[in-house]
Amino acid sequence: MSNTITAIKWRAQNPNTIHDMAMGLSPTPTINPCIGEDEIVEAEKALCFKLPQLLKDILMQIGNGGFGPGYGLYQLQTMVHIYLEYINNNRMNWKKSLLPTLTWGCRYESSIDCLSEEGQVYFTEIIEYNENNSSPIQIETKTQTQSFEKFMKDWAYGVNLWDEIMG
């Protein structure tokens, strides 16, 4: 796994490749400071499940979001907030182990199934919002890749994950 961390860190340190939408952005995107194990334990308590080891390693060794596929990983606090919002939205029928991890913009997100053995990654499209456009109420979810490690490794080595999703 350390090779994966090294590859992610290498790509994320370049302001033009920190995330897929970074080229030409002003101000230049930056990696958020790393977090400690205490913040991870607190998040896991709120979520009622453990985070995949690679996600923990990324958050503690590279940074707390701001880099990665799409517009970059959310900060852990944002992942928890969105998850709890989705889980408490009775009309959404959100899977209880699916952690929203990053946005591709507009209505698209990628999420990790934290209870699957490999941390399977799902692509989610929000189809419909509530009447005041503040909360999603209908989603469409499909498998994106079989493991979070493959997902992040592919990104680190320049695979265009958006094209893979959209075909």
Rosetta constraint file for C-alpha pairs under 8 A:
AtomPair CA 1 CA 5 HARMONIC 6.48 0.50
AtomPair CA 1 CA 54 HARMONIC 7.40 0.50
AtomPair CA 2 CA 6 HARMONIC 6.11 0.50
AtomPair CA 3 CA 7 HARMONIC 6.15 0.50
AtomPair CA 4 CA 8 HARMONIC 6.13 0.50
AtomPair CA 4 CA 149 HARMONIC 7.42 0.50
AtomPair CA 4 CA 152 HARMONIC 7.63 0.50
AtomPair CA 4 CA 153 HARMONIC 5.79 0.50
AtomPair CA 4 CA 156 HARMONIC 7.93 0.50
AtomPair CA 5 CA 9 HARMONIC 6.02 0.50
AtomPair CA 5 CA 57 HARMONIC 7.68 0.50
AtomPair CA 5 CA 58 HARMONIC 6.77 0.50
AtomPair CA 5 CA 62 HARMONIC 7.78 0.50
AtomPair CA 6 CA 10 HARMONIC 6.09 0.50
AtomPair CA 7 CA 11 HARMONIC 6.39 0.50
AtomPair CA 7 CA 153 HARMONIC 7.16 0.50
AtomPair CA 7 CA 156 HARMONIC 5.57 0.50
AtomPair CA 7 CA 157 HARMONIC 7.25 0.50
AtomPair CA 8 CA 12 HARMONIC 6.01 0.50
AtomPair CA 8 CA 68 HARMONIC 7.71 0.50
AtomPair CA 8 CA 152 HARMONIC 7.09 0.50
AtomPair CA 8 CA 153 HARMONIC 6.96 0.50
AtomPair CA 8 CA 155 HARMONIC 7.77 0.50
AtomPair CA 8 CA 156 HARMONIC 4.88 0.50
AtomPair CA 9 CA 13 HARMONIC 6.06 0.50
AtomPair CA 9 CA 62 HARMONIC 6.13 0.50
AtomPair CA 10 CA 14 HARMONIC 7.24 0.50
AtomPair CA 10 CA 156 HARMONIC 7.82 0.50
AtomPair CA 11 CA 17 HARMONIC 6.04 0.50
AtomPair CA 11 CA 18 HARMONIC 6.24 0.50
AtomPair CA 11 CA 156 HARMONIC 5.76 0.50
AtomPair CA 11 CA 157 HARMONIC 7.91 0.50
AtomPair CA 12 CA 17 HARMONIC 6.22 0.50
AtomPair CA 12 CA 18 HARMONIC 4.04 0.50
AtomPair CA 12 CA 19 HARMONIC 6.97 0.50
AtomPair CA 12 CA 31 HARMONIC 7.54 0.50
AtomPair CA 12 CA 67 HARMONIC 5.79 0.50
AtomPair CA 12 CA 68 HARMONIC 6.82 0.50
AtomPair CA 13 CA 17 HARMONIC 7.74 0.50
AtomPair CA 13 CA 18 HARMONIC 6.18 0.50
AtomPair CA 13 CA 31 HARMONIC 7.91 0.50
AtomPair CA 14 CA 18 HARMONIC 5.62 0.50
AtomPair CA 15 CA 22 HARMONIC 6.96 0.50
AtomPair CA 15 CA 23 HARMONIC 7.73 0.50
AtomPair CA 15 CA 28 HARMONIC 6.44 0.50
AtomPair CA 15 CA 29 HARMONIC 6.58 0.50
AtomPair CA 15 CA 30 HARMONIC 7.31 0.50
AtomPair CA 16 CA 22 HARMONIC 5.47 0.50
AtomPair CA 16 CA 23 HARMONIC 4.84 0.50
AtomPair CA 16 CA 24 HARMONIC 7.36 0.50
AtomPair CA 17 CA 21 HARMONIC 7.98 0.50
AtomPair CA 17 CA 22 HARMONIC 6.15 0.50
AtomPair CA 17 CA 23 HARMONIC 6.96 0.50
AtomPair CA 18 CA 22 HARMONIC 6.34 0.50
AtomPair CA 18 CA 29 HARMONIC 7.12 0.50
AtomPair CA 18 CA 30 HARMONIC 7.47 0.50
AtomPair CA 18 CA 31 HARMONIC 7.78 0.50
AtomPair CA 18 CA 66 HARMONIC 7.68 0.50
AtomPair CA 18 CA 67 HARMONIC 4.95 0.50
AtomPair CA 18 CA 68 HARMONIC 6.33 0.50
AtomPair CA 18 CA 72 HARMONIC 7.62 0.50
AtomPair CA 19 CA 66 HARMONIC 7.54 0.50
AtomPair CA 19 CA 67 HARMONIC 4.89 0.50
AtomPair CA 19 CA 68 HARMONIC 4.75 0.50
AtomPair CA 19 CA 69 HARMONIC 5.54 0.50
AtomPair CA 19 CA 70 HARMONIC 6.11 0.50
AtomPair CA 19 CA 71 HARMONIC 5.60 0.50
AtomPair CA 19 CA 72 HARMONIC 5.20 0.50
AtomPair CA 20 CA 68 HARMONIC 7.10 0.50
AtomPair CA 20 CA 69 HARMONIC 5.60 0.50
AtomPair CA 20 CA 70 HARMONIC 5.01 0.50
AtomPair CA 20 CA 71 HARMONIC 6.16 0.50
AtomPair CA 20 CA 72 HARMONIC 7.44 0.50
AtomPair CA 21 CA 25 HARMONIC 7.81 0.50
AtomPair CA 21 CA 70 HARMONIC 6.41 0.50
AtomPair CA 21 CA 71 HARMONIC 5.80 0.50
AtomPair CA 22 CA 28 HARMONIC 7.35 0.50
AtomPair CA 22 CA 29 HARMONIC 6.66 0.50
AtomPair CA 22 CA 71 HARMONIC 7.65 0.50
AtomPair CA 24 CA 28 HARMONIC 7.74 0.50
AtomPair CA 25 CA 29 HARMONIC 7.20 0.50
AtomPair CA 29 CA 66 HARMONIC 7.12 0.50
AtomPair CA 30 CA 66 HARMONIC 6.25 0.50
AtomPair CA 30 CA 67 HARMONIC 7.51 0.50
AtomPair CA 31 CA 62 HARMONIC 7.86 0.50
AtomPair CA 31 CA 63 HARMONIC 5.85 0.50
AtomPair CA 31 CA 64 HARMONIC 7.20 0.50
AtomPair CA 31 CA 65 HARMONIC 6.35 0.50
AtomPair CA 31 CA 66 HARMONIC 4.94 0.50
AtomPair CA 31 CA 67 HARMONIC 6.04 0.50
AtomPair CA 32 CA 63 HARMONIC 5.23 0.50
AtomPair CA 32 CA 64 HARMONIC 5.07 0.50
AtomPair CA 32 CA 65 HARMONIC 5.72 0.50
AtomPair CA 32 CA 66 HARMONIC 5.88 0.50
AtomPair CA 32 CA 75 HARMONIC 7.81 0.50
AtomPair CA 33 CA 62 HARMONIC 7.86 0.50
AtomPair CA 33 CA 63 HARMONIC 4.96 0.50
AtomPair CA 33 CA 64 HARMONIC 5.77 0.50
AtomPair CA 34 CA 59 HARMONIC 5.64 0.50
AtomPair CA 34 CA 60 HARMONIC 4.97 0.50
AtomPair CA 34 CA 61 HARMONIC 6.30 0.50
AtomPair CA 34 CA 62 HARMONIC 6.16 0.50
AtomPair CA 34 CA 63 HARMONIC 3.98 0.50
AtomPair CA 34 CA 64 HARMONIC 5.11 0.50
AtomPair CA 35 CA 39 HARMONIC 6.51 0.50
AtomPair CA 35 CA 40 HARMONIC 7.77 0.50
AtomPair CA 35 CA 59 HARMONIC 6.02 0.50
AtomPair CA 35 CA 60 HARMONIC 5.16 0.50
AtomPair CA 35 CA 63 HARMONIC 6.98 0.50
AtomPair CA 35 CA 64 HARMONIC 6.18 0.50
AtomPair CA 36 CA 40 HARMONIC 6.81 0.50
AtomPair CA 36 CA 60 HARMONIC 5.84 0.50
AtomPair CA 37 CA 41 HARMONIC 6.15 0.50
AtomPair CA 37 CA 60 HARMONIC 7.39 0.50
AtomPair CA 38 CA 42 HARMONIC 6.19 0.50
AtomPair CA 39 CA 43 HARMONIC 6.17 0.50
AtomPair CA 40 CA 44 HARMONIC 6.13 0.50
AtomPair CA 40 CA 56 HARMONIC 7.21 0.50
AtomPair CA 40 CA 76 HARMONIC 7.99 0.50
AtomPair CA 41 CA 45 HARMONIC 6.26 0.50
AtomPair CA 42 CA 46 HARMONIC 6.44 0.50
AtomPair CA 43 CA 47 HARMONIC 6.13 0.50
AtomPair CA 43 CA 76 HARMONIC 7.54 0.50
AtomPair CA 43 CA 77 HARMONIC 7.38 0.50
AtomPair CA 43 CA 80 HARMONIC 6.62 0.50
AtomPair CA 44 CA 48 HARMONIC 5.74 0.50
AtomPair CA 44 CA 49 HARMONIC 5.51 0.50
AtomPair CA 44 CA 50 HARMONIC 5.38 0.50
AtomPair CA 44 CA 51 HARMONIC 6.72 0.50
AtomPair CA 45 CA 49 HARMONIC 7.06 0.50
AtomPair CA 46 CA 80 HARMONIC 7.41 0.50
AtomPair CA 47 CA 80 HARMONIC 6.75 0.50
AtomPair CA 47 CA 83 HARMONIC 7.83 0.50
AtomPair CA 47 CA 84 HARMONIC 7.51 0.50
AtomPair CA 49 CA 97 HARMONIC 7.31 0.50
AtomPair CA 49 CA 114 HARMONIC 7.26 0.50
AtomPair CA 49 CA 115 HARMONIC 7.52 0.50
AtomPair CA 50 CA 114 HARMONIC 6.85 0.50
AtomPair CA 50 CA 115 HARMONIC 7.85 0.50
AtomPair CA 51 CA 55 HARMONIC 6.65 0.50
AtomPair CA 51 CA 56 HARMONIC 6.61 0.50
AtomPair CA 51 CA 114 HARMONIC 5.87 0.50
AtomPair CA 52 CA 56 HARMONIC 6.51 0.50
AtomPair CA 52 CA 114 HARMONIC 6.06 0.50
AtomPair CA 52 CA 119 HARMONIC 6.41 0.50
AtomPair CA 53 CA 57 HARMONIC 6.12 0.50
AtomPair CA 54 CA 58 HARMONIC 6.09 0.50
AtomPair CA 54 CA 148 HARMONIC 7.73 0.50
AtomPair CA 54 CA 149 HARMONIC 6.87 0.50
AtomPair CA 55 CA 59 HARMONIC 6.18 0.50
AtomPair CA 56 CA 60 HARMONIC 6.14 0.50
AtomPair CA 57 CA 61 HARMONIC 5.63 0.50
AtomPair CA 57 CA 62 HARMONIC 7.67 0.50
AtomPair CA 58 CA 62 HARMONIC 5.15 0.50
AtomPair CA 58 CA 63 HARMONIC 6.36 0.50
AtomPair CA 58 CA 64 HARMONIC 7.62 0.50
AtomPair CA 59 CA 63 HARMONIC 4.87 0.50
AtomPair CA 59 CA 64 HARMONIC 4.76 0.50
AtomPair CA 59 CA 65 HARMONIC 7.11 0.50
AtomPair CA 59 CA 76 HARMONIC 7.86 0.50
AtomPair CA 60 CA 64 HARMONIC 7.35 0.50
AtomPair CA 64 CA 73 HARMONIC 7.88 0.50
AtomPair CA 64 CA 74 HARMONIC 7.57 0.50
AtomPair CA 64 CA 75 HARMONIC 5.09 0.50
AtomPair CA 64 CA 76 HARMONIC 6.42 0.50
AtomPair CA 65 CA 72 HARMONIC 6.45 0.50
AtomPair CA 65 CA 73 HARMONIC 4.52 0.50
AtomPair CA 65 CA 74 HARMONIC 4.98 0.50
AtomPair CA 65 CA 75 HARMONIC 4.56 0.50
AtomPair CA 65 CA 76 HARMONIC 7.27 0.50
AtomPair CA 66 CA 71 HARMONIC 7.42 0.50
AtomPair CA 66 CA 72 HARMONIC 4.95 0.50
AtomPair CA 66 CA 73 HARMONIC 5.57 0.50
AtomPair CA 66 CA 74 HARMONIC 6.46 0.50
AtomPair CA 66 CA 75 HARMONIC 7.14 0.50
AtomPair CA 67 CA 71 HARMONIC 7.11 0.50
AtomPair CA 67 CA 72 HARMONIC 4.07 0.50
AtomPair CA 67 CA 73 HARMONIC 5.66 0.50
AtomPair CA 68 CA 72 HARMONIC 4.19 0.50
AtomPair CA 68 CA 73 HARMONIC 5.67 0.50
AtomPair CA 68 CA 152 HARMONIC 7.42 0.50
AtomPair CA 68 CA 155 HARMONIC 7.01 0.50
AtomPair CA 68 CA 156 HARMONIC 7.83 0.50
AtomPair CA 69 CA 73 HARMONIC 7.15 0.50
AtomPair CA 69 CA 102 HARMONIC 7.52 0.50
AtomPair CA 69 CA 104 HARMONIC 7.70 0.50
AtomPair CA 69 CA 152 HARMONIC 7.65 0.50
AtomPair CA 69 CA 155 HARMONIC 6.14 0.50
AtomPair CA 69 CA 161 HARMONIC 7.38 0.50
AtomPair CA 70 CA 102 HARMONIC 6.98 0.50
AtomPair CA 70 CA 103 HARMONIC 5.96 0.50
AtomPair CA 70 CA 104 HARMONIC 4.37 0.50
AtomPair CA 70 CA 105 HARMONIC 7.38 0.50
AtomPair CA 70 CA 162 HARMONIC 7.59 0.50
AtomPair CA 71 CA 102 HARMONIC 6.95 0.50
AtomPair CA 71 CA 103 HARMONIC 5.85 0.50
AtomPair CA 71 CA 104 HARMONIC 5.73 0.50
AtomPair CA 71 CA 105 HARMONIC 7.02 0.50
AtomPair CA 72 CA 102 HARMONIC 5.90 0.50
AtomPair CA 72 CA 103 HARMONIC 7.02 0.50
AtomPair CA 73 CA 101 HARMONIC 5.76 0.50
AtomPair CA 73 CA 102 HARMONIC 4.56 0.50
AtomPair CA 73 CA 103 HARMONIC 7.46 0.50
AtomPair CA 74 CA 78 HARMONIC 5.92 0.50
AtomPair CA 74 CA 79 HARMONIC 6.04 0.50
AtomPair CA 74 CA 101 HARMONIC 5.78 0.50
AtomPair CA 74 CA 102 HARMONIC 5.24 0.50
AtomPair CA 74 CA 103 HARMONIC 7.68 0.50
AtomPair CA 75 CA 79 HARMONIC 6.39 0.50
AtomPair CA 76 CA 80 HARMONIC 6.30 0.50
AtomPair CA 77 CA 81 HARMONIC 6.16 0.50
AtomPair CA 78 CA 82 HARMONIC 6.05 0.50
AtomPair CA 79 CA 83 HARMONIC 6.05 0.50
AtomPair CA 79 CA 99 HARMONIC 6.58 0.50
AtomPair CA 79 CA 100 HARMONIC 5.59 0.50
AtomPair CA 79 CA 101 HARMONIC 5.85 0.50
AtomPair CA 80 CA 84 HARMONIC 6.12 0.50
AtomPair CA 80 CA 99 HARMONIC 7.55 0.50
AtomPair CA 81 CA 85 HARMONIC 6.18 0.50
AtomPair CA 82 CA 86 HARMONIC 6.11 0.50
AtomPair CA 82 CA 100 HARMONIC 6.74 0.50
AtomPair CA 83 CA 87 HARMONIC 6.00 0.50
AtomPair CA 83 CA 98 HARMONIC 7.64 0.50
AtomPair CA 83 CA 99 HARMONIC 5.86 0.50
AtomPair CA 83 CA 100 HARMONIC 6.19 0.50
AtomPair CA 84 CA 88 HARMONIC 6.01 0.50
AtomPair CA 85 CA 89 HARMONIC 6.27 0.50
AtomPair CA 86 CA 92 HARMONIC 6.78 0.50
AtomPair CA 86 CA 94 HARMONIC 6.12 0.50
AtomPair CA 86 CA 136 HARMONIC 7.94 0.50
AtomPair CA 87 CA 92 HARMONIC 7.76 0.50
AtomPair CA 87 CA 93 HARMONIC 7.41 0.50
AtomPair CA 87 CA 94 HARMONIC 5.63 0.50
AtomPair CA 87 CA 95 HARMONIC 7.52 0.50
AtomPair CA 87 CA 96 HARMONIC 6.70 0.50
AtomPair CA 89 CA 93 HARMONIC 7.41 0.50
AtomPair CA 89 CA 94 HARMONIC 7.96 0.50
AtomPair CA 89 CA 137 HARMONIC 7.57 0.50
AtomPair CA 91 CA 137 HARMONIC 5.57 0.50
AtomPair CA 91 CA 138 HARMONIC 7.44 0.50
AtomPair CA 92 CA 136 HARMONIC 6.99 0.50
AtomPair CA 92 CA 137 HARMONIC 4.79 0.50
AtomPair CA 92 CA 138 HARMONIC 5.70 0.50
AtomPair CA 92 CA 139 HARMONIC 7.05 0.50
AtomPair CA 94 CA 98 HARMONIC 7.50 0.50
AtomPair CA 97 CA 112 HARMONIC 7.93 0.50
AtomPair CA 97 CA 113 HARMONIC 5.38 0.50
AtomPair CA 97 CA 114 HARMONIC 5.42 0.50
AtomPair CA 97 CA 115 HARMONIC 5.85 0.50
AtomPair CA 98 CA 111 HARMONIC 5.89 0.50
AtomPair CA 98 CA 112 HARMONIC 5.45 0.50
AtomPair CA 98 CA 113 HARMONIC 4.39 0.50
AtomPair CA 98 CA 114 HARMONIC 6.23 0.50
AtomPair CA 99 CA 111 HARMONIC 5.08 0.50
AtomPair CA 99 CA 112 HARMONIC 5.16 0.50
AtomPair CA 99 CA 113 HARMONIC 6.33 0.50
AtomPair CA 99 CA 114 HARMONIC 6.81 0.50
AtomPair CA 100 CA 109 HARMONIC 6.80 0.50
AtomPair CA 100 CA 110 HARMONIC 6.13 0.50
AtomPair CA 100 CA 111 HARMONIC 4.16 0.50
AtomPair CA 100 CA 112 HARMONIC 6.65 0.50
AtomPair CA 101 CA 109 HARMONIC 7.34 0.50
AtomPair CA 101 CA 110 HARMONIC 5.84 0.50
AtomPair CA 101 CA 111 HARMONIC 4.93 0.50
AtomPair CA 101 CA 112 HARMONIC 6.63 0.50
AtomPair CA 102 CA 109 HARMONIC 5.66 0.50
AtomPair CA 102 CA 110 HARMONIC 5.51 0.50
AtomPair CA 102 CA 111 HARMONIC 7.00 0.50
AtomPair CA 103 CA 108 HARMONIC 5.92 0.50
AtomPair CA 103 CA 109 HARMONIC 4.33 0.50
AtomPair CA 103 CA 110 HARMONIC 6.40 0.50
AtomPair CA 104 CA 108 HARMONIC 5.28 0.50
AtomPair CA 104 CA 109 HARMONIC 5.69 0.50
AtomPair CA 104 CA 110 HARMONIC 7.68 0.50
AtomPair CA 105 CA 109 HARMONIC 7.54 0.50
AtomPair CA 107 CA 125 HARMONIC 5.56 0.50
AtomPair CA 107 CA 126 HARMONIC 5.08 0.50
AtomPair CA 107 CA 127 HARMONIC 7.57 0.50
AtomPair CA 108 CA 123 HARMONIC 7.25 0.50
AtomPair CA 108 CA 124 HARMONIC 5.68 0.50
AtomPair CA 108 CA 125 HARMONIC 4.70 0.50
AtomPair CA 108 CA 126 HARMONIC 6.48 0.50
AtomPair CA 109 CA 123 HARMONIC 5.90 0.50
AtomPair CA 109 CA 124 HARMONIC 5.17 0.50
AtomPair CA 109 CA 125 HARMONIC 6.63 0.50
AtomPair CA 110 CA 121 HARMONIC 6.62 0.50
AtomPair CA 110 CA 122 HARMONIC 5.53 0.50
AtomPair CA 110 CA 123 HARMONIC 4.56 0.50
AtomPair CA 110 CA 124 HARMONIC 6.02 0.50
AtomPair CA 110 CA 144 HARMONIC 7.97 0.50
AtomPair CA 111 CA 121 HARMONIC 5.57 0.50
AtomPair CA 111 CA 122 HARMONIC 5.21 0.50
AtomPair CA 111 CA 123 HARMONIC 6.52 0.50
AtomPair CA 111 CA 124 HARMONIC 7.49 0.50
AtomPair CA 112 CA 119 HARMONIC 5.71 0.50
AtomPair CA 112 CA 120 HARMONIC 5.76 0.50
AtomPair CA 112 CA 121 HARMONIC 4.58 0.50
AtomPair CA 112 CA 122 HARMONIC 6.34 0.50
AtomPair CA 112 CA 148 HARMONIC 6.85 0.50
AtomPair CA 113 CA 119 HARMONIC 5.30 0.50
AtomPair CA 113 CA 120 HARMONIC 5.34 0.50
AtomPair CA 113 CA 121 HARMONIC 6.26 0.50
AtomPair CA 113 CA 122 HARMONIC 7.46 0.50
AtomPair CA 114 CA 119 HARMONIC 5.45 0.50
AtomPair CA 114 CA 120 HARMONIC 7.66 0.50
AtomPair CA 115 CA 119 HARMONIC 6.95 0.50
AtomPair CA 116 CA 120 HARMONIC 6.14 0.50
AtomPair CA 118 CA 146 HARMONIC 6.77 0.50
AtomPair CA 118 CA 147 HARMONIC 4.80 0.50
AtomPair CA 118 CA 148 HARMONIC 6.77 0.50
AtomPair CA 118 CA 149 HARMONIC 7.80 0.50
AtomPair CA 119 CA 146 HARMONIC 7.24 0.50
AtomPair CA 119 CA 147 HARMONIC 4.97 0.50
AtomPair CA 119 CA 148 HARMONIC 5.13 0.50
AtomPair CA 119 CA 149 HARMONIC 7.78 0.50
AtomPair CA 120 CA 143 HARMONIC 7.54 0.50
AtomPair CA 120 CA 144 HARMONIC 7.83 0.50
AtomPair CA 120 CA 145 HARMONIC 6.14 0.50
AtomPair CA 120 CA 146 HARMONIC 4.57 0.50
AtomPair CA 120 CA 147 HARMONIC 4.38 0.50
AtomPair CA 120 CA 148 HARMONIC 5.88 0.50
AtomPair CA 121 CA 143 HARMONIC 6.27 0.50
AtomPair CA 121 CA 144 HARMONIC 5.43 0.50
AtomPair CA 121 CA 145 HARMONIC 5.28 0.50
AtomPair CA 121 CA 146 HARMONIC 6.28 0.50
AtomPair CA 121 CA 147 HARMONIC 6.08 0.50
AtomPair CA 121 CA 148 HARMONIC 5.87 0.50
AtomPair CA 121 CA 151 HARMONIC 7.43 0.50
AtomPair CA 122 CA 141 HARMONIC 6.46 0.50
AtomPair CA 122 CA 142 HARMONIC 5.57 0.50
AtomPair CA 122 CA 143 HARMONIC 4.46 0.50
AtomPair CA 122 CA 144 HARMONIC 4.80 0.50
AtomPair CA 122 CA 145 HARMONIC 6.97 0.50
AtomPair CA 123 CA 141 HARMONIC 5.65 0.50
AtomPair CA 123 CA 142 HARMONIC 5.44 0.50
AtomPair CA 123 CA 143 HARMONIC 6.14 0.50
AtomPair CA 123 CA 144 HARMONIC 5.44 0.50
AtomPair CA 123 CA 165 HARMONIC 7.80 0.50
AtomPair CA 124 CA 139 HARMONIC 6.65 0.50
AtomPair CA 124 CA 140 HARMONIC 5.67 0.50
AtomPair CA 124 CA 141 HARMONIC 4.41 0.50
AtomPair CA 124 CA 142 HARMONIC 6.61 0.50
AtomPair CA 125 CA 139 HARMONIC 5.66 0.50
AtomPair CA 125 CA 140 HARMONIC 5.24 0.50
AtomPair CA 125 CA 141 HARMONIC 6.46 0.50
AtomPair CA 126 CA 136 HARMONIC 6.26 0.50
AtomPair CA 126 CA 137 HARMONIC 7.81 0.50
AtomPair CA 126 CA 138 HARMONIC 6.15 0.50
AtomPair CA 126 CA 139 HARMONIC 4.48 0.50
AtomPair CA 126 CA 140 HARMONIC 6.47 0.50
AtomPair CA 127 CA 136 HARMONIC 7.69 0.50
AtomPair CA 127 CA 137 HARMONIC 7.84 0.50
AtomPair CA 127 CA 138 HARMONIC 5.36 0.50
AtomPair CA 127 CA 139 HARMONIC 5.20 0.50
AtomPair CA 127 CA 140 HARMONIC 6.78 0.50
AtomPair CA 128 CA 136 HARMONIC 5.93 0.50
AtomPair CA 128 CA 137 HARMONIC 5.73 0.50
AtomPair CA 128 CA 138 HARMONIC 5.00 0.50
AtomPair CA 128 CA 139 HARMONIC 7.04 0.50
AtomPair CA 129 CA 133 HARMONIC 5.04 0.50
AtomPair CA 129 CA 134 HARMONIC 6.77 0.50
AtomPair CA 129 CA 135 HARMONIC 5.51 0.50
AtomPair CA 129 CA 136 HARMONIC 4.17 0.50
AtomPair CA 129 CA 137 HARMONIC 5.25 0.50
AtomPair CA 129 CA 138 HARMONIC 6.91 0.50
AtomPair CA 130 CA 134 HARMONIC 6.43 0.50
AtomPair CA 130 CA 135 HARMONIC 5.62 0.50
AtomPair CA 130 CA 136 HARMONIC 6.11 0.50
AtomPair CA 130 CA 137 HARMONIC 5.96 0.50
AtomPair CA 144 CA 165 HARMONIC 6.73 0.50
AtomPair CA 145 CA 150 HARMONIC 7.34 0.50
AtomPair CA 145 CA 151 HARMONIC 6.42 0.50
AtomPair CA 146 CA 150 HARMONIC 7.48 0.50
AtomPair CA 147 CA 151 HARMONIC 6.30 0.50
AtomPair CA 148 CA 152 HARMONIC 6.14 0.50
AtomPair CA 149 CA 153 HARMONIC 5.91 0.50
AtomPair CA 150 CA 154 HARMONIC 5.84 0.50
AtomPair CA 151 CA 155 HARMONIC 6.38 0.50
AtomPair CA 152 CA 156 HARMONIC 6.10 0.50
AtomPair CA 153 CA 157 HARMONIC 6.27 0.50
AtomPair CA 154 CA 158 HARMONIC 6.37 0.50
AtomPair CA 154 CA 159 HARMONIC 5.20 0.50
AtomPair CA 154 CA 161 HARMONIC 7.68 0.50
AtomPair CA 155 CA 159 HARMONIC 5.32 0.50
AtomPair CA 155 CA 160 HARMONIC 7.07 0.50
AtomPair CA 155 CA 161 HARMONIC 6.88 0.50
AtomPair CA 160 CA 164 HARMONIC 6.56 0.50
AtomPair CA 161 CA 165 HARMONIC 6.24 0.50
AtomPair CA 162 CA 166 HARMONIC 6.15 0.50
AtomPair CA 163 CA 167 HARMONIC 5.54 0.50
